Amino acid sequence: MTEARERSEWARTSTLMALIANAHRDAKKTRPFKPTDFDPFTQQEKKNVNDMALLKAMFTGMKQAEGTGH
């Protein structure tokens, strides 16, 4: 229950942060910010997905290297 409340509060806060950042950005130099850029919960989820993709790439690369050497 506590985590759900934290997620809800961060969703609200990150939306406001993205709004402020987009109001002050240079449209010609930077991309628009999204609330997920500021939300630590979504960043953790993205990191886990990237870590798994990296591990998968390393594992499949090792399998291919082992298969070519024999």
mmCIF file of the N, C-alpha and C atoms, coordinates in Angstrom:
data_MODEL
# 
_entry.id   MODEL 
# 
loop_
_atom_site.group_PDB 
_atom_site.id 
_atom_site.type_symbol 
_atom_site.label_atom_id 
_atom_site.label_alt_id 
_atom_site.label_comp_id 
_atom_site.label_asym_id 
_atom_site.label_entity_id 
_atom_site.label_seq_id 
_atom_site.pdbx_PDB_ins_code 
_atom_site.Cartn_x 
_atom_site.Cartn_y 
_atom_site.Cartn_z 
_atom_site.occupancy 
_atom_site.B_iso_or_equiv 
_atom_site.pdbx_formal_charge 
_atom_site.auth_seq_id 
_atom_site.auth_comp_id 
_atom_site.auth_asym_id 
_atom_site.auth_atom_id 
_atom_site.pdbx_PDB_model_num 
ATOM 1   N N  . MET A 1 1  ? 0.819  -1.188  0.000   1.00 0.00 ? 1  MET A N  1 
ATOM 2   C CA . MET A 1 1  ? 0.000  0.000   0.000   1.00 0.00 ? 1  MET A CA 1 
ATOM 3   C C  . MET A 1 1  ? 0.863  1.253   0.000   1.00 0.00 ? 1  MET A C  1 
ATOM 4   N N  . THR A 1 2  ? 1.961  1.181   0.722   1.00 0.00 ? 2  THR A N  1 
ATOM 5   C CA . THR A 1 2  ? 2.856  2.331   0.775   1.00 0.00 ? 2  THR A CA 1 
ATOM 6   C C  . THR A 1 2  ? 3.500  2.571   -0.584  1.00 0.00 ? 2  THR A C  1 
ATOM 7   N N  . GLU A 1 3  ? 3.896  1.503   -1.249  1.00 0.00 ? 3  GLU A N  1 
ATOM 8   C CA . GLU A 1 3  ? 4.533  1.654   -2.557  1.00 0.00 ? 3  GLU A CA 1 
ATOM 9   C C  . GLU A 1 3  ? 3.555  2.223   -3.584  1.00 0.00 ? 3  GLU A C  1 
ATOM 10  N N  . ALA A 1 4  ? 2.311  1.813   -3.507  1.00 0.00 ? 4  ALA A N  1 
ATOM 11  C CA . ALA A 1 4  ? 1.310  2.343   -4.439  1.00 0.00 ? 4  ALA A CA 1 
ATOM 12  C C  . ALA A 1 4  ? 1.126  3.844   -4.237  1.00 0.00 ? 4  ALA A C  1 
ATOM 13  N N  . ARG A 1 5  ? 1.148  4.262   -2.996  1.00 0.00 ? 5  ARG A N  1 
ATOM 14  C CA . ARG A 1 5  ? 1.006  5.702   -2.720  1.00 0.00 ? 5  ARG A CA 1 
ATOM 15  C C  . ARG A 1 5  ? 2.232  6.462   -3.224  1.00 0.00 ? 5  ARG A C  1 
ATOM 16  N N  . GLU A 1 6  ? 3.416  5.909   -2.993  1.00 0.00 ? 6  GLU A N  1 
ATOM 17  C CA . GLU A 1 6  ? 4.635  6.546   -3.485  1.00 0.00 ? 6  GLU A CA 1 
ATOM 18  C C  . GLU A 1 6  ? 4.622  6.655   -5.008  1.00 0.00 ? 6  GLU A C  1 
ATOM 19  N N  . ARG A 1 7  ? 4.214  5.589   -5.677  1.00 0.00 ? 7  ARG A N  1 
ATOM 20  C CA . ARG A 1 7  ? 4.134  5.607   -7.143  1.00 0.00 ? 7  ARG A CA 1 
ATOM 21  C C  . ARG A 1 7  ? 3.160  6.684   -7.621  1.00 0.00 ? 7  ARG A C  1 
ATOM 22  N N  . SER A 1 8  ? 2.025  6.788   -6.936  1.00 0.00 ? 8  SER A N  1 
ATOM 23  C CA . SER A 1 8  ? 1.025  7.783   -7.301  1.00 0.00 ? 8  SER A CA 1 
ATOM 24  C C  . SER A 1 8  ? 1.561  9.198   -7.108  1.00 0.00 ? 8  SER A C  1 
ATOM 25  N N  . GLU A 1 9  ? 2.231  9.424   -5.993  1.00 0.00 ? 9  GLU A N  1 
ATOM 26  C CA . GLU A 1 9  ? 2.794  10.749  -5.735  1.00 0.00 ? 9  GLU A CA 1 
ATOM 27  C C  . GLU A 1 9  ? 3.899  11.092  -6.724  1.00 0.00 ? 9  GLU A C  1 
ATOM 28  N N  . TRP A 1 10 ? 4.738  10.118  -7.061  1.00 0.00 ? 10 TRP A N  1 
ATOM 29  C CA . TRP A 1 10 ? 5.808  10.366  -8.027  1.00 0.00 ? 10 TRP A CA 1 
ATOM 30  C C  . TRP A 1 10 ? 5.248  10.593  -9.429  1.00 0.00 ? 10 TRP A C  1 
ATOM 31  N N  . ALA A 1 11 ? 4.165  9.925   -9.750  1.00 0.00 ? 11 ALA A N  1 
ATOM 32  C CA . ALA A 1 11 ? 3.543  10.141  -11.061 1.00 0.00 ? 11 ALA A CA 1 
ATOM 33  C C  . ALA A 1 11 ? 3.075  11.589  -11.176 1.00 0.00 ? 11 ALA A C  1 
ATOM 34  N N  . ARG A 1 12 ? 2.473  12.083  -10.127 1.00 0.00 ? 12 ARG A N  1 
ATOM 35  C CA . ARG A 1 12 ? 1.996  13.463  -10.109 1.00 0.00 ? 12 ARG A CA 1 
ATOM 36  C C  . ARG A 1 12 ? 3.167  14.448  -10.137 1.00 0.00 ? 12 ARG A C  1 
ATOM 37  N N  . THR A 1 13 ? 4.164  14.186  -9.313  1.00 0.00 ? 13 THR A N  1 
ATOM 38  C CA . THR A 1 13 ? 5.323  15.077  -9.227  1.00 0.00 ? 13 THR A CA 1 
ATOM 39  C C  . THR A 1 13 ? 6.101  15.090  -10.536 1.00 0.00 ? 13 THR A C  1 
ATOM 40  N N  . SER A 1 14 ? 6.303  13.939  -11.129 1.00 0.00 ? 14 SER A N  1 
ATOM 41  C CA . SER A 1 14 ? 7.078  13.878  -12.374 1.00 0.00 ? 14 SER A CA 1 
ATOM 42  C C  . SER A 1 14 ? 6.339  14.565  -13.521 1.00 0.00 ? 14 SER A C  1 
ATOM 43  N N  . THR A 1 15 ? 5.016  14.547  -13.497 1.00 0.00 ? 15 THR A N  1 
ATOM 44  C CA . THR A 1 15 ? 4.250  15.276  -14.512 1.00 0.00 ? 15 THR A CA 1 
ATOM 45  C C  . THR A 1 15 ? 4.494  16.774  -14.392 1.00 0.00 ? 15 THR A C  1 
ATOM 46  N N  . LEU A 1 16 ? 4.503  17.265  -13.162 1.00 0.00 ? 16 LEU A N  1 
ATOM 47  C CA . LEU A 1 16 ? 4.779  18.691  -12.952 1.00 0.00 ? 16 LEU A CA 1 
ATOM 48  C C  . LEU A 1 16 ? 6.216  19.049  -13.332 1.00 0.00 ? 16 LEU A C  1 
ATOM 49  N N  . MET A 1 17 ? 7.141  18.168  -13.014 1.00 0.00 ? 17 MET A N  1 
ATOM 50  C CA . MET A 1 17 ? 8.535  18.426  -13.365 1.00 0.00 ? 17 MET A CA 1 
ATOM 51  C C  . MET A 1 17 ? 8.719  18.481  -14.878 1.00 0.00 ? 17 MET A C  1 
ATOM 52  N N  . ALA A 1 18 ? 8.068  17.585  -15.598 1.00 0.00 ? 18 ALA A N  1 
ATOM 53  C CA . ALA A 1 18 ? 8.155  17.579  -17.060 1.00 0.00 ? 18 ALA A CA 1 
ATOM 54  C C  . ALA A 1 18 ? 7.531  18.859  -17.629 1.00 0.00 ? 18 ALA A C  1 
ATOM 55  N N  . LEU A 1 19 ? 6.430  19.292  -17.050 1.00 0.00 ? 19 LEU A N  1 
ATOM 56  C CA . LEU A 1 19 ? 5.776  20.518  -17.503 1.00 0.00 ? 19 LEU A CA 1 
ATOM 57  C C  . LEU A 1 19 ? 6.704  21.716  -17.342 1.00 0.00 ? 19 LEU A C  1 
ATOM 58  N N  . ILE A 1 20 ? 7.341  21.825  -16.194 1.00 0.00 ? 20 ILE A N  1 
ATOM 59  C CA . ILE A 1 20 ? 8.256  22.944  -15.942 1.00 0.00 ? 20 ILE A CA 1 
ATOM 60  C C  . ILE A 1 20 ? 9.476  22.862  -16.850 1.00 0.00 ? 20 ILE A C  1 
ATOM 61  N N  . ALA A 1 21 ? 10.032 21.666  -17.005 1.00 0.00 ? 21 ALA A N  1 
ATOM 62  C CA . ALA A 1 21 ? 11.208 21.509  -17.867 1.00 0.00 ? 21 ALA A CA 1 
ATOM 63  C C  . ALA A 1 21 ? 10.879 21.837  -19.321 1.00 0.00 ? 21 ALA A C  1 
ATOM 64  N N  . ASN A 1 22 ? 9.705  21.438  -19.795 1.00 0.00 ? 22 ASN A N  1 
ATOM 65  C CA . ASN A 1 22 ? 9.314  21.739  -21.175 1.00 0.00 ? 22 ASN A CA 1 
ATOM 66  C C  . ASN A 1 22 ? 9.044  23.220  -21.378 1.00 0.00 ? 22 ASN A C  1 
ATOM 67  N N  . ALA A 1 23 ? 8.579  23.895  -20.339 1.00 0.00 ? 23 ALA A N  1 
ATOM 68  C CA . ALA A 1 23 ? 8.324  25.330  -20.446 1.00 0.00 ? 23 ALA A CA 1 
ATOM 69  C C  . ALA A 1 23 ? 9.628  26.116  -20.565 1.00 0.00 ? 23 ALA A C  1 
ATOM 70  N N  . HIS A 1 24 ? 10.723 25.556  -20.033 1.00 0.00 ? 24 HIS A N  1 
ATOM 71  C CA . HIS A 1 24 ? 11.999 26.274  -20.027 1.00 0.00 ? 24 HIS A CA 1 
ATOM 72  C C  . HIS A 1 24 ? 13.035 25.715  -20.995 1.00 0.00 ? 24 HIS A C  1 
ATOM 73  N N  . ARG A 1 25 ? 12.673 24.766  -21.812 1.00 0.00 ? 25 ARG A N  1 
ATOM 74  C CA . ARG A 1 25 ? 13.652 24.170  -22.727 1.00 0.00 ? 25 ARG A CA 1 
ATOM 75  C C  . ARG A 1 25 ? 13.715 24.960  -24.037 1.00 0.00 ? 25 ARG A C  1 
ATOM 76  N N  . ASP A 1 26 ? 14.801 24.778  -24.746 1.00 0.00 ? 26 ASP A N  1 
ATOM 77  C CA . ASP A 1 26 ? 14.955 25.353  -26.073 1.00 0.00 ? 26 ASP A CA 1 
ATOM 78  C C  . ASP A 1 26 ? 14.458 24.306  -27.070 1.00 0.00 ? 26 ASP A C  1 
ATOM 79  N N  . ALA A 1 27 ? 13.369 24.599  -27.733 1.00 0.00 ? 27 ALA A N  1 
ATOM 80  C CA . ALA A 1 27 ? 12.735 23.621  -28.631 1.00 0.00 ? 27 ALA A CA 1 
ATOM 81  C C  . ALA A 1 27 ? 13.640 23.217  -29.789 1.00 0.00 ? 27 ALA A C  1 
ATOM 82  N N  . LYS A 1 28 ? 14.570 24.053  -30.164 1.00 0.00 ? 28 LYS A N  1 
ATOM 83  C CA . LYS A 1 28 ? 15.451 23.742  -31.283 1.00 0.00 ? 28 LYS A CA 1 
ATOM 84  C C  . LYS A 1 28 ? 16.608 22.836  -30.877 1.00 0.00 ? 28 LYS A C  1 
ATOM 85  N N  . LYS A 1 29 ? 16.939 22.806  -29.587 1.00 0.00 ? 29 LYS A N  1 
ATOM 86  C CA . LYS A 1 29 ? 18.114 22.065  -29.151 1.00 0.00 ? 29 LYS A CA 1 
ATOM 87  C C  . LYS A 1 29 ? 17.798 20.767  -28.407 1.00 0.00 ? 29 LYS A C  1 
ATOM 88  N N  . THR A 1 30 ? 16.649 20.680  -27.784 1.00 0.00 ? 30 THR A N  1 
ATOM 89  C CA . THR A 1 30 ? 16.357 19.497  -26.980 1.00 0.00 ? 30 THR A CA 1 
ATOM 90  C C  . THR A 1 30 ? 14.998 18.913  -27.329 1.00 0.00 ? 30 THR A C  1 
ATOM 91  N N  . ARG A 1 31 ? 14.841 17.655  -27.028 1.00 0.00 ? 31 ARG A N  1 
ATOM 92  C CA . ARG A 1 31 ? 13.564 16.983  -27.255 1.00 0.00 ? 31 ARG A CA 1 
ATOM 93  C C  . ARG A 1 31 ? 12.613 17.308  -26.100 1.00 0.00 ? 31 ARG A C  1 
ATOM 94  N N  . PRO A 1 32 ? 11.330 17.140  -26.303 1.00 0.00 ? 32 PRO A N  1 
ATOM 95  C CA . PRO A 1 32 ? 10.391 17.352  -25.193 1.00 0.00 ? 32 PRO A CA 1 
ATOM 96  C C  . PRO A 1 32 ? 10.588 16.292  -24.106 1.00 0.00 ? 32 PRO A C  1 
ATOM 97  N N  . PHE A 1 33 ? 10.471 16.726  -22.874 1.00 0.00 ? 33 PHE A N  1 
ATOM 98  C CA . PHE A 1 33 ? 10.587 15.802  -21.752 1.00 0.00 ? 33 PHE A CA 1 
ATOM 99  C C  . PHE A 1 33 ? 9.264  15.097  -21.522 1.00 0.00 ? 33 PHE A C  1 
ATOM 100 N N  . LYS A 1 34 ? 9.354  13.877  -21.016 1.00 0.00 ? 34 LYS A N  1 
ATOM 101 C CA . LYS A 1 34 ? 8.170  13.108  -20.648 1.00 0.00 ? 34 LYS A CA 1 
ATOM 102 C C  . LYS A 1 34 ? 8.191  12.911  -19.132 1.00 0.00 ? 34 LYS A C  1 
ATOM 103 N N  . PRO A 1 35 ? 7.043  12.713  -18.524 1.00 0.00 ? 35 PRO A N  1 
ATOM 104 C CA . PRO A 1 35 ? 7.037  12.460  -17.077 1.00 0.00 ? 35 PRO A CA 1 
ATOM 105 C C  . PRO A 1 35 ? 7.893  11.259  -16.683 1.00 0.00 ? 35 PRO A C  1 
ATOM 106 N N  . THR A 1 36 ? 8.011  10.290  -17.563 1.00 0.00 ? 36 THR A N  1 
ATOM 107 C CA . THR A 1 36 ? 8.821  9.111   -17.236 1.00 0.00 ? 36 THR A CA 1 
ATOM 108 C C  . THR A 1 36 ? 10.309 9.446   -17.119 1.00 0.00 ? 36 THR A C  1 
ATOM 109 N N  . ASP A 1 37 ? 10.741 10.572  -17.693 1.00 0.00 ? 37 ASP A N  1 
ATOM 110 C CA . ASP A 1 37 ? 12.132 11.000  -17.557 1.00 0.00 ? 37 ASP A CA 1 
ATOM 111 C C  . ASP A 1 37 ? 12.473 11.378  -16.121 1.00 0.00 ? 37 ASP A C  1 
ATOM 112 N N  . PHE A 1 38 ? 11.475 11.725  -15.328 1.00 0.00 ? 38 PHE A N  1 
ATOM 113 C CA . PHE A 1 38 ? 11.693 12.196  -13.968 1.00 0.00 ? 38 PHE A CA 1 
ATOM 114 C C  . PHE A 1 38 ? 11.204 11.218  -12.901 1.00 0.00 ? 38 PHE A C  1 
ATOM 115 N N  . ASP A 1 39 ? 10.512 10.185  -13.295 1.00 0.00 ? 39 ASP A N  1 
ATOM 116 C CA . ASP A 1 39 ? 9.918  9.257   -12.338 1.00 0.00 ? 39 ASP A CA 1 
ATOM 117 C C  . ASP A 1 39 ? 10.915 8.154   -11.990 1.00 0.00 ? 39 ASP A C  1 
ATOM 118 N N  . PRO A 1 40 ? 11.365 8.071   -10.739 1.00 0.00 ? 40 PRO A N  1 
ATOM 119 C CA . PRO A 1 40 ? 12.355 7.047   -10.384 1.00 0.00 ? 40 PRO A CA 1 
ATOM 120 C C  . PRO A 1 40 ? 11.814 5.624   -10.484 1.00 0.00 ? 40 PRO A C  1 
ATOM 121 N N  . PHE A 1 41 ? 10.522 5.432   -10.343 1.00 0.00 ? 41 PHE A N  1 
ATOM 122 C CA . PHE A 1 41 ? 9.969  4.079   -10.446 1.00 0.00 ? 41 PHE A CA 1 
ATOM 123 C C  . PHE A 1 41 ? 10.042 3.565   -11.880 1.00 0.00 ? 41 PHE A C  1 
ATOM 124 N N  . THR A 1 42 ? 9.754  4.393   -12.861 1.00 0.00 ? 42 THR A N  1 
ATOM 125 C CA . THR A 1 42 ? 9.838  3.933   -14.248 1.00 0.00 ? 42 THR A CA 1 
ATOM 126 C C  . THR A 1 42 ? 11.289 3.780   -14.673 1.00 0.00 ? 42 THR A C  1 
ATOM 127 N N  . GLN A 1 43 ? 12.187 4.569   -14.104 1.00 0.00 ? 43 GLN A N  1 
ATOM 128 C CA . GLN A 1 43 ? 13.603 4.421   -14.433 1.00 0.00 ? 43 GLN A CA 1 
ATOM 129 C C  . GLN A 1 43 ? 14.138 3.095   -13.922 1.00 0.00 ? 43 GLN A C  1 
ATOM 130 N N  . GLN A 1 44 ? 13.681 2.649   -12.758 1.00 0.00 ? 44 GLN A N  1 
ATOM 131 C CA . GLN A 1 44 ? 14.101 1.350   -12.244 1.00 0.00 ? 44 GLN A CA 1 
ATOM 132 C C  . GLN A 1 44 ? 13.598 0.239   -13.147 1.00 0.00 ? 44 GLN A C  1 
ATOM 133 N N  . GLU A 1 45 ? 12.358 0.349   -13.615 1.00 0.00 ? 45 GLU A N  1 
ATOM 134 C CA . GLU A 1 45 ? 11.796 -0.675  -14.490 1.00 0.00 ? 45 GLU A CA 1 
ATOM 135 C C  . GLU A 1 45 ? 12.540 -0.709  -15.817 1.00 0.00 ? 45 GLU A C  1 
ATOM 136 N N  . LYS A 1 46 ? 12.873 0.459   -16.358 1.00 0.00 ? 46 LYS A N  1 
ATOM 137 C CA . LYS A 1 46 ? 13.630 0.511   -17.608 1.00 0.00 ? 46 LYS A CA 1 
ATOM 138 C C  . LYS A 1 46 ? 15.010 -0.115  -17.419 1.00 0.00 ? 46 LYS A C  1 
ATOM 139 N N  . LYS A 1 47 ? 15.635 0.167   -16.288 1.00 0.00 ? 47 LYS A N  1 
ATOM 140 C CA . LYS A 1 47 ? 16.966 -0.364  -16.026 1.00 0.00 ? 47 LYS A CA 1 
ATOM 141 C C  . LYS A 1 47 ? 16.926 -1.885  -15.978 1.00 0.00 ? 47 LYS A C  1 
ATOM 142 N N  . ASN A 1 48 ? 15.923 -2.443  -15.337 1.00 0.00 ? 48 ASN A N  1 
ATOM 143 C CA . ASN A 1 48 ? 15.810 -3.891  -15.264 1.00 0.00 ? 48 ASN A CA 1 
ATOM 144 C C  . ASN A 1 48 ? 15.638 -4.498  -16.652 1.00 0.00 ? 48 ASN A C  1 
ATOM 145 N N  . VAL A 1 49 ? 14.850 -3.875  -17.494 1.00 0.00 ? 49 VAL A N  1 
ATOM 146 C CA . VAL A 1 49 ? 14.650 -4.375  -18.848 1.00 0.00 ? 49 VAL A CA 1 
ATOM 147 C C  . VAL A 1 49 ? 15.958 -4.294  -19.630 1.00 0.00 ? 49 VAL A C  1 
ATOM 148 N N  . ASN A 1 50 ? 16.688 -3.184  -19.493 1.00 0.00 ? 50 ASN A N  1 
ATOM 149 C CA . ASN A 1 50 ? 17.960 -3.035  -20.199 1.00 0.00 ? 50 ASN A CA 1 
ATOM 150 C C  . ASN A 1 50 ? 18.985 -4.048  -19.701 1.00 0.00 ? 50 ASN A C  1 
ATOM 151 N N  . ASP A 1 51 ? 18.996 -4.300  -18.388 1.00 0.00 ? 51 ASP A N  1 
ATOM 152 C CA . ASP A 1 51 ? 19.928 -5.281  -17.850 1.00 0.00 ? 51 ASP A CA 1 
ATOM 153 C C  . ASP A 1 51 ? 19.642 -6.669  -18.411 1.00 0.00 ? 51 ASP A C  1 
ATOM 154 N N  . MET A 1 52 ? 18.372 -7.019  -18.500 1.00 0.00 ? 52 MET A N  1 
ATOM 155 C CA . MET A 1 52 ? 18.016 -8.331  -19.029 1.00 0.00 ? 52 MET A CA 1 
ATOM 156 C C  . MET A 1 52 ? 18.391 -8.437  -20.505 1.00 0.00 ? 52 MET A C  1 
ATOM 157 N N  . ALA A 1 53 ? 18.177 -7.371  -21.264 1.00 0.00 ? 53 ALA A N  1 
ATOM 158 C CA . ALA A 1 53 ? 18.542 -7.388  -22.682 1.00 0.00 ? 53 ALA A CA 1 
ATOM 159 C C  . ALA A 1 53 ? 20.053 -7.545  -22.832 1.00 0.00 ? 53 ALA A C  1 
ATOM 160 N N  . LEU A 1 54 ? 20.798 -6.873  -21.974 1.00 0.00 ? 54 LEU A N  1 
ATOM 161 C CA . LEU A 1 54 ? 22.248 -6.976  -22.022 1.00 0.00 ? 54 LEU A CA 1 
ATOM 162 C C  . LEU A 1 54 ? 22.704 -8.393  -21.680 1.00 0.00 ? 54 LEU A C  1 
ATOM 163 N N  . LEU A 1 55 ? 22.097 -8.962  -20.639 1.00 0.00 ? 55 LEU A N  1 
ATOM 164 C CA . LEU A 1 55 ? 22.452 -10.331 -20.273 1.00 0.00 ? 55 LEU A CA 1 
ATOM 165 C C  . LEU A 1 55 ? 22.107 -11.312 -21.389 1.00 0.00 ? 55 LEU A C  1 
ATOM 166 N N  . LYS A 1 56 ? 20.952 -11.107 -22.015 1.00 0.00 ? 56 LYS A N  1 
ATOM 167 C CA . LYS A 1 56 ? 20.552 -11.990 -23.106 1.00 0.00 ? 56 LYS A CA 1 
ATOM 168 C C  . LYS A 1 56 ? 21.540 -11.891 -24.270 1.00 0.00 ? 56 LYS A C  1 
ATOM 169 N N  . ALA A 1 57 ? 21.942 -10.669 -24.606 1.00 0.00 ? 57 ALA A N  1 
ATOM 170 C CA . ALA A 1 57 ? 22.890 -10.474 -25.699 1.00 0.00 ? 57 ALA A CA 1 
ATOM 171 C C  . ALA A 1 57 ? 24.234 -11.116 -25.373 1.00 0.00 ? 57 ALA A C  1 
ATOM 172 N N  . MET A 1 58 ? 24.659 -10.972 -24.125 1.00 0.00 ? 58 MET A N  1 
ATOM 173 C CA . MET A 1 58 ? 25.927 -11.573 -23.731 1.00 0.00 ? 58 MET A CA 1 
ATOM 174 C C  . MET A 1 58 ? 25.837 -13.098 -23.783 1.00 0.00 ? 58 MET A C  1 
ATOM 175 N N  . PHE A 1 59 ? 24.722 -13.643 -23.316 1.00 0.00 ? 59 PHE A N  1 
ATOM 176 C CA . PHE A 1 59 ? 24.557 -15.093 -23.290 1.00 0.00 ? 59 PHE A CA 1 
ATOM 177 C C  . PHE A 1 59 ? 24.488 -15.670 -24.697 1.00 0.00 ? 59 PHE A C  1 
ATOM 178 N N  . THR A 1 60 ? 23.708 -15.046 -25.558 1.00 0.00 ? 60 THR A N  1 
ATOM 179 C CA . THR A 1 60 ? 23.591 -15.562 -26.928 1.00 0.00 ? 60 THR A CA 1 
ATOM 180 C C  . THR A 1 60 ? 24.900 -15.365 -27.680 1.00 0.00 ? 60 THR A C  1 
ATOM 181 N N  . GLY A 1 61 ? 25.618 -14.296 -27.391 1.00 0.00 ? 61 GLY A N  1 
ATOM 182 C CA . GLY A 1 61 ? 26.926 -14.089 -28.012 1.00 0.00 ? 61 GLY A CA 1 
ATOM 183 C C  . GLY A 1 61 ? 27.915 -15.150 -27.599 1.00 0.00 ? 61 GLY A C  1 
ATOM 184 N N  . MET A 1 62 ? 27.865 -15.543 -26.308 1.00 0.00 ? 62 MET A N  1 
ATOM 185 C CA . MET A 1 62 ? 28.758 -16.587 -25.835 1.00 0.00 ? 62 MET A CA 1 
ATOM 186 C C  . MET A 1 62 ? 28.405 -17.924 -26.480 1.00 0.00 ? 62 MET A C  1 
ATOM 187 N N  . LYS A 1 63 ? 27.135 -18.200 -26.641 1.00 0.00 ? 63 LYS A N  1 
ATOM 188 C CA . LYS A 1 63 ? 26.705 -19.460 -27.263 1.00 0.00 ? 63 LYS A CA 1 
ATOM 189 C C  . LYS A 1 63 ? 27.191 -19.523 -28.706 1.00 0.00 ? 63 LYS A C  1 
ATOM 190 N N  . GLN A 1 64 ? 27.093 -18.406 -29.413 1.00 0.00 ? 64 GLN A N  1 
ATOM 191 C CA . GLN A 1 64 ? 27.522 -18.376 -30.816 1.00 0.00 ? 64 GLN A CA 1 
ATOM 192 C C  . GLN A 1 64 ? 29.034 -18.564 -30.904 1.00 0.00 ? 64 GLN A C  1 
ATOM 193 N N  . ALA A 1 65 ? 29.764 -17.921 -29.987 1.00 0.00 ? 65 ALA A N  1 
ATOM 194 C CA . ALA A 1 65 ? 31.221 -18.037 -29.999 1.00 0.00 ? 65 ALA A CA 1 
ATOM 195 C C  . ALA A 1 65 ? 31.660 -19.461 -29.678 1.00 0.00 ? 65 ALA A C  1 
ATOM 196 N N  . GLU A 1 66 ? 30.935 -20.116 -28.747 1.00 0.00 ? 66 GLU A N  1 
ATOM 197 C CA . GLU A 1 66 ? 31.277 -21.494 -28.406 1.00 0.00 ? 66 GLU A CA 1 
ATOM 198 C C  . GLU A 1 66 ? 30.970 -22.423 -29.572 1.00 0.00 ? 66 GLU A C  1 
ATOM 199 N N  . GLY A 1 67 ? 29.894 -22.172 -30.272 1.00 0.00 ? 67 GLY A N  1 
ATOM 200 C CA . GLY A 1 67 ? 29.485 -23.041 -31.380 1.00 0.00 ? 67 GLY A CA 1 
ATOM 201 C C  . GLY A 1 67 ? 30.431 -22.934 -32.574 1.00 0.00 ? 67 GLY A C  1 
ATOM 202 N N  . THR A 1 68 ? 31.061 -21.774 -32.784 1.00 0.00 ? 68 THR A N  1 
ATOM 203 C CA . THR A 1 68 ? 31.939 -21.613 -33.944 1.00 0.00 ? 68 THR A CA 1 
ATOM 204 C C  . THR A 1 68 ? 33.311 -22.174 -33.690 1.00 0.00 ? 68 THR A C  1 
ATOM 205 N N  . GLY A 1 69 ? 33.711 -22.301 -32.424 1.00 0.00 ? 69 GLY A N  1 
ATOM 206 C CA . GLY A 1 69 ? 35.059 -22.779 -32.131 1.00 0.00 ? 69 GLY A CA 1 
ATOM 207 C C  . GLY A 1 69 ? 35.202 -24.282 -32.188 1.00 0.00 ? 69 GLY A C  1 
ATOM 208 N N  . HIS A 1 70 ? 34.137 -25.042 -32.166 1.00 0.00 ? 70 HIS A N  1 
ATOM 209 C CA . HIS A 1 70 ? 34.214 -26.503 -32.104 1.00 0.00 ? 70 HIS A CA 1 
ATOM 210 C C  . HIS A 1 70 ? 33.992 -27.130 -33.429 1.00 0.00 ? 70 HIS A C  1 
# 
